Amino acid sequence: MSYTPPLRDLAFDLAHVVGGARLMQTAAFPGYDGDTQAAVLEAAGRFARDVLAPLNRAGDTTGSRIENGVVRTPAGFADAYRAFAAAGWNGLTASPDHGGQGLPRALALAAFETVHGANMAFGLCPLLTQSAIEALSAFGSDRQKALYLTRLVTGEWTGTMNLTEPQSGSDLAGIRTRADPAVDGHFRLFGQKIFITWGDHDMSGNIVHLVLARTPGAPEGTKGISLFLVPKMLVHEDGSPGNANHVRPSGIEHKLGIHASPTCSMMFDGAQAELVGDLNNGLAQMFTMMNAARLQVGMEGVGIAERAFQQALAYSFERRQGHSAWTGEYPAPIVDHPDIRRMLMLMKSRIVAARGLCLSTAVAADFADAASDAGERKSARLRAELLTPIAKAWATDAGVEIASLALQIHGGMGYIEETGVAQCFRDARIAPIYEGTNGIQAIDLVSRKLASEGGQAMGEVRAEIMDCVATMRAMPTGELSGFAERLEVAMSAAWTAAQWLQEAQMKSRSDSLAGATPFLNLLGDTIGGWMLAKGALAALRMDTAARSRVRVGLARFYGEHVLARSSGLAASAMAGDTDLRAVAPRDMVPG
Ligand SMILES: Cc1cc2nc3c(=O)[nH]c(=O)nc-3n(C[C@H](O)[C@H](O)[C@H](O)COP(=O)(O)OP(=O)(O)OC[C@H]3O[C@@H](n4cnc5c(N)ncnc54)[C@H](O)[C@@H]3O)c2cc1C
């Protein structure tokens, strides 16, 4: 199945919806202008369409395998990776001091939507490499930057993130991997990590593992965890690879989707390791890596949803069944049935909303570093922190739901593997689980992000949404006034729920935890609606009839079919935990 990179939508959203044009004016990104943006998106889209998409199906059917202790990737993946690295895609956002291109995260994220959409399993390898680049840029020593970071930026080597252990998944306090100091100034790591994405493979010359472990006598819990760098092949001071380190994949998982991405169990049998950053500060440092990865995972949701949507739309033109509800034609293409049209509109409007949400988060993260004014930097940082869990969870849930709708539109053919849409559904399902499950994202939102710095970010988002509502109301044509009403009601519901949850947080934490996921869904729906509003207003301002018909139509549909649920979600968010305890879990056991 072919994949068409949605370059027009990406360019439009960057320029007119999320504030990319303002980024072009900051001194921090001297190389970012309209021509660069167009060239990057065009080249990424071409690579995704012509090189990565054709490998997607074979990657799924063949999968990565482990042979004699070494992981082999499906045919074509290693060549594609070499071409990918040679084109400089790993280093888009890295500093020019380390060989990168110094471009904003927002542009890189837009380019990577096409990679994830074309071949999600492949995209995970650079996703983790970029996260390792972020962590080493922030916390690596000068030597680690010269030796490892520069080679991650060129793509010569790839990176991994090693957190999970059998007894320690969401709760990283339980990590047991041990880091013993050695006489040579290094550490020796002992332990097992599980579920490590691209933990071993044959695509690059070396692999740089970033690993959480404990030193002897370190405090219990999360305060005693440090971050270590463990190369697969030991590295001489001139950067040339030496002997194999004592780290190896002991197996790879058989799993529902992303078969080409090897999910490895990793054994550390006295592996030589170096400390990254400060002792016992590893978890905080790893969060730098995880926040970058969380946003990318949100974009995986968008990419896979876009791919599934394209396939469903094409099928809905071809497949004929029954009478058209509108023209009476028989047999009519199924796209002429209102229920199919409803699903397509739901898919497309949620994709546009989720894309805007993810790109907005990236723009905020860019301004958090790049704005010239300290107040603006702080406001942008708080916004990026507020939006990151929503972008991760809301966009990945959308990815699964949209892939499921695409399958539904295919009828029985959707359930049959050769159409390819079933692969989208299977691949999409992991994204709500890894990088912190979506339940954990909702808890992070409610417990930490909402009230951060007196709730500044939430207050600023609300004010901007209300400005947008006022602009839509003031339009003489009135074509967005119904949508403005829906958006205002949703924002008001989200605000009321946010206040309730913050009070509950003080009085009865379990009440606020019980409402966390419905609240994230409510705020995600609302911010998604804001993105659609901004897109519709921009399209109308630009006066291109075709585009404004699409953007206004999507916004209006979203108002009636997504935002209309806001009062129900608010009620769930504020229901507390009483009804959750109405039935004892043991009483639900059958028999
Ligand atoms: C394909 C794949 C690739 C992965 N890649 C990597 C990788 O590269 N590196 C890495 O380190 N890990 C990786 N992981 C691991 C992944 O991040 C974890 O699976 C995930 O964090 C959840 O941990 P867990 O599986 O132990 O689930 P658990 O923590 O056991 O959670 C089970 C359920 O309980 C819920 N839950 C847990 N704690 C709480 C709580 N306090 N409050 C409310 N609900 C809670 C969760 O939301 C979930 O629904 C990968 C996993 C998979 C399947």
The ligand as an ORCA input file, in Angstrom:
! r2SCAN-3c Opt
* xyz 0 1
  C       7.495     -3.042     22.240
  C       8.005     -2.414     23.484
  C       9.104     -1.580     23.410
  C       9.626     -1.011     24.579
  N      10.771     -0.258     24.517
  C      11.398      0.096     25.674
  C      12.697      0.688     25.653
  O      13.277      0.923     24.598
  N      13.288      0.961     26.840
  C      12.692      0.699     28.037
  O      13.296      0.953     29.072
  N      11.449      0.152     28.096
  C      10.805     -0.154     26.937
  N       9.556     -0.738     26.977
  C       8.903     -0.925     28.261
  C       7.733      0.009     28.456
  O       8.169      1.323     28.628
  C       6.902     -0.527     29.636
  O       6.257     -1.697     29.181
  C       5.917      0.481     30.157
  O       6.578      1.550     30.772
  C       4.943     -0.134     31.173
  O       5.621     -0.893     32.137
  P       5.144     -2.393     32.431
  O       5.091     -3.111     31.125
  O       5.992     -2.966     33.475
  O       3.678     -2.249     32.934
  P       3.247     -2.010     34.460
  O       4.053     -0.920     35.048
  O       3.214     -3.314     35.145
  O       1.770     -1.461     34.256
  C       0.635     -2.321     34.055
  C      -0.619     -1.441     34.055
  O      -0.732     -0.808     35.343
  C      -0.806      0.604     35.197
  N      -0.093      1.230     36.309
  C       1.151      0.963     36.752
  N       1.464      1.773     37.772
  C       0.409      2.593     37.969
  C       0.119      3.664     38.843
  N       0.993      4.096     39.742
  N      -1.080      4.268     38.745
  C      -1.976      3.889     37.820
  N      -1.759      2.884     36.955
  C      -0.586      2.252     37.023
  C      -0.168      0.912     33.843
  O      -0.663      2.124     33.289
  C      -0.573     -0.311     33.026
  O      -1.850     -0.114     32.489
  C       9.001     -1.269     25.821
  C       7.862     -2.081     25.879
  C       7.385     -2.671     24.750
  C       6.208     -3.597     24.842
*
